[in-house]
């Protein structure tokens, strides 16, 4: 019989490293998208998080659906059954409140103990898809060969330099975000988008009023999409979404 994946316990998904690959990781992090992204990057076989009270827009468990997109089983433990940030307490007292489809297929159910759920998740087959990397760059001029096939979130304006399509992006990223600089005369602030469409790159701009231009972190954390190209639209991305959603969707759909 094949050897079962080990069960690792950690107080945070940030406290585990290469040993998580192929393991079931029970961790005290919230079940949001970023924590799930880290689990995916570690190539876990399965993961259990704390539901963090679920919260606004179900952000505390959004990572479960995110990992489902990569065929990784995931579940969440009730915040009122075990301490968040304490993997040992989750194993000792935690009860499952949510599970994605892949976890349910292995028998994981609401109400079961964390320990029992972890044992069931050992039936997961390691090797789910890994999320593509995302980079935050204050200027699009910083995009280099190492960013090919990744998602780049920039603080740059979305306009072509001198109207030249070749200046849209120096290398072929998977997807890219810019600031619309108010869009402006002749809609100059969003002219990179059709140029990147022609190269098969999903791209969008965030409204200048929503995020600080020149600040990639603000683009990601504060930005609200004002325009997207057809490639991005085909992925289900629309104006009005948060920049975070652009990144989450492109990670999930295009991996």
N, C-alpha and C positions, 0 to 999 in steps of 0.2 A: 504494500500500500504506500502511496506517496505520503511524505511527511507533511503534517499539518503546519500552516503558518504559525509562528510564535505570536503570543499576545504580549504587547508592550504597554506599560502604564507610564504616563507622563503628566506632569502638572500643566504643561502647555505644549502645543504642537511645535512651538519654537525651541523646545528643549530636547528634541530628538533629531538625530542625524541619519547617516547612511544605514544604520541598523534598522530603520523603519521600513526599508524596502522589502516588500513581500510579507510584511507583518500586519496583524490586526492591532491598531494603535488606539488605545483608550486614553483620551487626553482631556485635561480640564479646560481647554479653550472653548470659547463660544463656537456655535455651529454656523457662523457667518461665512460669506464667500471667501474672504481672504484666508481664514484659517483652513478652509477646505482646499483652496488653491495650494497652500503649503503642503497639505497632506498629499495632494495629487503629485506635486513636484517631487516628493519623497518616494513616490511609487509604492504607497502602501497597498496592501491587499484589501483592507477595509479600515474604517475609522468610526469611532464613537466620540461625540462631543457633548458639551453641556448645552441645553437649549436656551440658556441665558434669559429665561422668561419669554422667549419667542420675540416679543416686542413689536415695534412699529414695522409695518410691511413684512412681518415675519422674518426680519433680518437675522434673528438668532438661529434660524434653521435653514436659511437660504442656501447654505453650503451643501445640504443633502441633495437637493435637485441639481446643483452645480456638479457634484461628483457623479450623479446618475448619468450625466452627459458624457462622462468618461468611463462608464461601466464599472464604477467603484462603489461597492455597497457601503452605506453610511447610516448611522442612527444618532439620535440625540437623547440625552438623559435629562429628566426634569430638574430644573433649577431648585425646586422645593423638595427634592429627594436626596440631593447630594451637593456638596459645596463646589461652586465654580472655581477653577484654578487648583483643584485637588484631585488628581487622577486616582489616588488610592481610595479616597472617600467615594468617588463614583463607582469603583469596583465593589466597595463594601456595601453601599446603601442605595446606589442609583437605580432608578426604574426608567425604562424606555418610554418616551412620550411620542417620538416620531421616528420613522424609518423610510428610506427611499425604496423604490421598487426592487432594486437589486438586493437590498437587505431583506425585504419581505419575502423574496423568492427563496431565501435561505432559511426562512422560518422565523425571522426576527419580528416580534409583535409588540404593540403598545402594552405596557403593564408588566412585561417580563423584567427580570433583574438584569442589570448591566453585565454581571458575570455570565449569566446564561446566554445573553445576546452575543457577547464576545466569543463564547465557545461556538455558537452557531456560525458566526462570521468567519471562523476558521475554515469553513467550507468554501470560502471565496477563492477563485482562481486568480493568482497574481498576474499582473501584466496588463491592467487597464491602461487606457491612453493617458499620456502625460499632457497637462495643459501647456500651451506655448508660453514662452516668457514675455513679460511686459516691461518696458523701459519708460522712465520719466526723464525727459530731456528738455531743459529750458529753451533750447534752440534746435530747430530742425537741422541746422548746420552740423550738429554733433552726431547725426546718424552716420554710422559706419558699417563696414562689412559684417561686423559682429552682430548687427541688428537685422540681418536678412532673415525673413521668416518669423519675426517677432512682432509684437504690438508696440508701437511707439506713441507715447502720449507727450506732446510737445507744448511749449508755451509760445511757439511762433505763430505768426499770422498765417492764414490759409490762402495767401495770395501768391501767384507765380511771380518770379523775379523777371521784370521786363517782359512779362507775358509769355515767357518761354516754357513750354511743357516739360523740358528736361530738368527744370529747376524744382519740380514738385517735390521730389525726394531723391537723394543721391543713390539709395539702394532700395531694393524691393522688400519692404516690410510686408508683414501679413496684413496689418491694418495700421491706420494712423489717425491721430486727432490733432487739431489745431484750434487757435482762437480766431473768430471771424472778424476781429478788428472793426466791429460795427458794420461789416459787409461793405458799405461805402459806395462811392461812385463806380458805375459800371460793374457793380458787385465784385470788385477786385479782391475783397477779403476772403472769397470762397473759391477762387479760380483753380486752386490746386485739386479740388475734388474731381472734376471731370477728367483732368489729366491723369490722376491716379486710377480712376475708373478704367481708362484705356489700358492700364497695366495690370488690371485685375486685383487692385488693392482696395479694400474697404476703407473708406475715409469719411470723416465728419469734422464739423467745427462746433465749438461751444460759443455761446453768446458772450460778447465782450462784457456785457453787464453782469454776467454770472460768474466769471473767473478772471483773475488777474493775468493780463497778457504778459508773456515772458516768464511765467511761473508754472512749470509743468505740474507741480504738486497741486496748485490751485485748479488747473485744468481738470485734473482727476478728481479732486475732493469736492470742488464747488461747481464744476461746469455743467451746464444744461445745453443739450444739443440744439443747434439752430438750423443746421443743414447737414444732410448726409448724401453720399453718392449712391448710384443704383446698386453697386456691389454691396454696400452696407444695408440698403433697404431690403435687398433679397434675403438678408440674414434675419430680418424682422426688426431692424433698428429704425427708429423714427425720430424726427425732431420732437423735443420736449422731454426725451429720456435724459437721465443723468449720465454723465461721462462714465461713471462707474459701471452702468449697465452696458454701455458700448463695449467696454473691456470684457465684462463677464460674458456677454453673448458671443463676442468674437472668439474668446478662449474656448467656449463650450462647443460652438457650432463648427468651427474650422479646424479643430485639432485632429 
